[in-house]
Amino acid sequence: METPPAPPTWQLPTTPGAAEALMDAAAPLVGLAIPPECRTGVIASLQAAAAMAALVLAEPTDPTDEPAPVFRP
C-alpha cells in the first residue's frame, strides 16, 4: 500500500512582499483586476487577515473538538 503524499506546506503572508506575491498570484485566478492605486490597501488587508488567522491557528485543537453551535462572546 502506498503512503499518501504529504499535504502541501504554506505560509501566511505576514510580510508586505509575501502579501504582494499572494495578491499577484491569486487575483488573476479569480478574474480580479486590482488597480494600482488599490494595491497598498489590498496588501495591508492581506497582512491583517494573516495576523488574525495566526491567532486562530495558534490555538491548540484536538481531533475530538467540535465547533460551537452558537457563538456567544
C-alpha positions, -999 to +999 in steps of 0.1 A: +000+000+000+014+034-010+019+062+015-003+092+007+016+123-002+022+149+025-001+178+025+013+210+009+031+234+031+021+271+031+028+302+050+007+331+060+016+363+041+030+382+071+054+405+052+045+431+025+065+411+000+046+378+007+013+396+007+020+412-026+031+379-041-001+363-029-022+391-044-003+390-077-008+352-079-044+349-066-061+379-083-058+366-118-071+332-107-104+347-097-105+372-125-098+402-103-081+433-116-065+453-088-060+489-098-025+503-090-040+528-065-056+500-045-026+477-043-012+491-010-046+487+007-050+452-005-016+442+007-023+458+041-057+439+042-040+406+034-014+412+062-042+420+087-061+388+077-029+368+081-024+382+116-060+373+125-055+338+110-023+333+130-042+339+163-067+313+153-041+288+141-021+292+173-049+279+194-043+242+202-071+219+189-078+182+194-094+158+168-124+155+191-130+192+193-163+203+177-175+238+167-197+257+190-233+255+178-239+292+188-214+320+191-217+337+224-189+363+230 
